[in-house]
Every structure is written in structure tokens, then in C-alpha cells.
Amino acid sequence: SSISEEESESAKSIPHLKKQGNATELIVDDQPYTILGGELSNSTFTSIESMEPVWERLKTLNLNTVLAPVYWELIEPTEGEFDFKLLDDLIIKARNNDLKLVLLWFGSWKNSMSSHVPSWVKKNQEKYPRVKDDSGKSHEILTPFSNNNLQADLTAFKTLMQHIKEFDGNNHTVIMVQPENEIGMLPTARDYHPLANEKFKEDVPKELMDYLQKNERELVPEFYTIWNKNGLKINGTWEEVFGKGLHTDEIFMAWYFAQYTKQIIDSGKEIYPLPMFVNAALNRPNKNPGEYPSAGPLPHLMDVWKAGCSSVDMLSPDFYFPNIKYWCDLYARQNNTLFIPEHRFDNTVAAKALFTIGHYESLGFSPFSIEQIPSKPLQPKEEKLAKVYDIINQIKPILDINKGQNKIEGVLLDKDVKEVLLVFGDYEFKVSHTFNLGWEPNSSSENWEPSGAIIIQNDENEFFYAGFGVSLTFKNIKNPNLNTGILKAEKGYFKNGNWNVYQHLNGDQTHQGRHIRSFNDDVTIQRFTLYDYE
Ligand code: N0T
């Protein structure tokens, strides 16, 4: 064949999502990819100099991917004149450091505000109108009802995607894009700009009504309840269909935010179809729309976002509150693929990376403000994340082949959830926080350092454990008359995809054959096989 090596290299597929069994995988250069990520603070990547000290730290933390903003105000400082010097440097440095990039488009909206729009947009409210509250006061939020706003954002985003395609289309350093950031309405739930008021008086678009009717049985209960309260009406104005109130204001705004975002995504994917997701600042329970960033891709609005923005690949939660399982369960509905673009960088992230990648087979995990203060030495809690990223990276081949087949699990244990039961084929595992054993010095302390693990059934009787602070005991639930023992347990590591035994574990290390475990400060990979006896 006459295809040169360079051409066949560039023939590798563009990063995309693919189903394997019941999981969705991110495919990068034709291989499954798990994002072991971290997101930069908002202003770190605003100069090459400010980014300089960060690279080494990202490597120390064993990241394979950086989530980094692209700022509209910096790439288009003058209307129609684009500057990609900063981005190009980021892409090249990322490549040199063997890191992939997820780019965050700080365009029309960033955390319920429009702080990152260029000054020529900010200063021309006549042309680029803002959201108004019910007293007619303007807020620094571009109204989603203005076509000028949309066109200006769209032009910039298209130029960005074109540039990424040209600069990186053969390398695939950039693997996903997040259009906008934490879209939301705060502190007014509804936009009262005349353009918005006009739309509010119109009927609910047929597209949304059709979607709701077609999916009536599958709608998320929080949304269905609102619609049902008003009699499941299938046409009429927003207030006729959903009733009067802040919840209707929020649904109305969510639809138009979703529609605006869809046009951004479509225009970008037409040029270079990378996977695209939108992120959400979670709502606090018992608050009304307008008291939290409303109308974004929140759990109770998933249907509105799916209907209004069909081209988005994922709705993704940002975590600054506790109860990660509660919120992830909500986001795992409606066939939504889970990806965690932000989690506060606290002492729970190492366990939660294991939990979300194992339990939800998520595309990946990414603490926010990953660089912290670059001049400070690493803190131990952060090294735990580095160790966890290292072991997840090691077990990647085993993860990849077992995805989507109910053979992978993830656990997160702490003082509130001390123990869980998991089923793998014939076996039930009792999975406990090792502080339950009382053998570790910290186990008597008030706060339990969280523990986490990924457990993979690699063969009928062969399993891998990757994590820390977890112990496992076993029961054959298919044949309850049988006892289940440990045939073999090894602590080891993968090198070039091959398993290497570092130690054979037995005696005290398996509690004389009673359990598999590693203590809370011991981030390890173990392979073990089980057997049954009468
Ligand atoms: C996040 C980040 C950044 C105790 C906050 C979270 C990032 C944005 N917003 O540092 O600004 O760009 O996506 C908002 C939730 C805060 C709730 C704190 C409650």
C-alpha cells in the first residue's frame, strides 16, 4: 500500500464514545481511555509563565489528563481577531508531558455569570443583552434569548474547534470539550428581558412536548411530579403546562439554555466532533430556583436537557457537597454516562476516584484546583491520589476487558457506610472498612479516613483488588452449603500489561486465610483466587 506511516498514524479515529456491554467507554487513538484527571484553578492557565510550575506537579500526581479552561476574552480580545498562542503552548507542553487535555469553554457562561466574555461584548449591552430580573435590573449574565449573543459565542467556538482540528487533529492531545461552565440562573430564576418575556408567553415548543409524551413513563420522578401536578397537559404556554411558579421559570430557562448550548455543540461538532459534556453546580436541597444556580443540567432537569440538547454526550456533576453516591445515582439515570469533571480537592478524592471508576464505570475523575499552590510541597493526602492513579493505570488492561459486564465494582467506605455487600457470579463479598478490625492506630479516631477500592472479577474464581483500607470476606451464595476459602493471594504490580508478583500473601496478611485486605495507608493491587470446600 502507498499509505505512508504518517498518514496511517493520522488515520486513528477521533476521540469518541463507544458502548461496551452496559458501559460507555471513551476511545482515544482506538483504545479505551480512563481519565485520571485534575482540573486547573480558573486563572492558572492565563499565561505561559503562570502555567510553568504546574506541569511537574501534574506529573507527580500521576495524572494522565488535565482539564483546562479556554477563555473567550483571551482568545478573541478584539472582535474577529483570534489569538491561540496560549492554547498552542498548552497543547505542546501537554504532549511533551504525555498528558491529554479536556478543554473547558469559558464562553457565554461561567458559574451562572458571563465574566469571561470579551470586553467588546461586556461593553455593548445594546447588541449583547443581559438577563434582567423582575425589577428590570440587568445582571452580568448574557441572555440566552439573544441571537447576537449566540452568534458571537458560536463564531468564537467554531474558530476554536477549527483551530484544535488543525493544530491537534493528527495527535489527539485534546480528547473532549466542555462547552460553557456551570450554566445557571442566580439570583433570579427567570429572565425578564423583553426577548425572554416574549418567549414565555408562547406555547411550550412542540419538540419538548413530543419528547415528554414519548418518554412519559421514563421521565425522572422529580420532573414527572411537576408535570403531573398540573394534569400532564400536552400543550399550552409554560404556565398552562407546568403551572405558575419558580419551578416553571426554571424549566423554561433550562429549555432555552439547552437549545443555545445545542447550537454551540452542533456547530463545533460539525467542524471537529469531539465528545462534549456540560457540567452542573449541584442544587442544595430545599432551596428554590433562583437560590441556587438554576436551570443548568441538574438531576431534576435531565429530561429537559436531553430533549433540548440532544447532541450533548453527558450531563456531569461537580462535587462540592457530600453524598457522592446519592448524586451519582441521580446522574446515572436516563442512560447518562458518568464523568466527574470536578470534585473539591479534599482527603476523600483518592477513595472516590476508585469508587466512581469502579462502581459506575465512569469515564474518569478529576479533582478541582489540582495544582493547589505550586510552590508548596506535596501533602500526604495528595500523594494518596497519586498512588491511586498509579494503580488504576496499572490495572487498566483488566478494567478495559471487563467493562460493561457486571464484573467491576467500586466501593467507598467511611464511618457512615462501614460495610457493603457485592455479588460477583456465585460469590457474595462482604466488603468492610479495615477500621472495623480495630487494628490500625487511627481506627479509634472520631473521623474515619475514607477507604476505597476497585474489585474486578477477571475469571470465575480469579479477582483483582486495587485500593486501600478495605477487607473482603466471601460466601458462595449459589451453594450455601459450601465454604469458600482463599486459594492464593498475591500482592503485585503490572508492568507492560503483565502481572508481576511482589509478595505471596498468607498468614497475618490474609488473617490466616480468612480475608483479603490492605490497610488504609496501603494502596495496593492484589490478585486472588477463591475455592470452595465442603
Ligand atoms: C466550580 C469551582 C470553580 C460549599 C468553584 C463550584 C469552577 C466551577 N464551581 O471553585 O469556580 O470553575 O465550575 C460551585 C459550587 C460551590 C458550592 C460550595 C458550597
Boltz pocket constraint, residues with backbone or C-beta under 6 A from the ligand:
constraints:
  - pocket:
      binder: B
      contacts: [[A, 42], [A, 111], [A, 181], [A, 182], [A, 281], [A, 282], [A, 318], [A, 320], [A, 321], [A, 342], [A, 368]]
      max_distance: 6.0
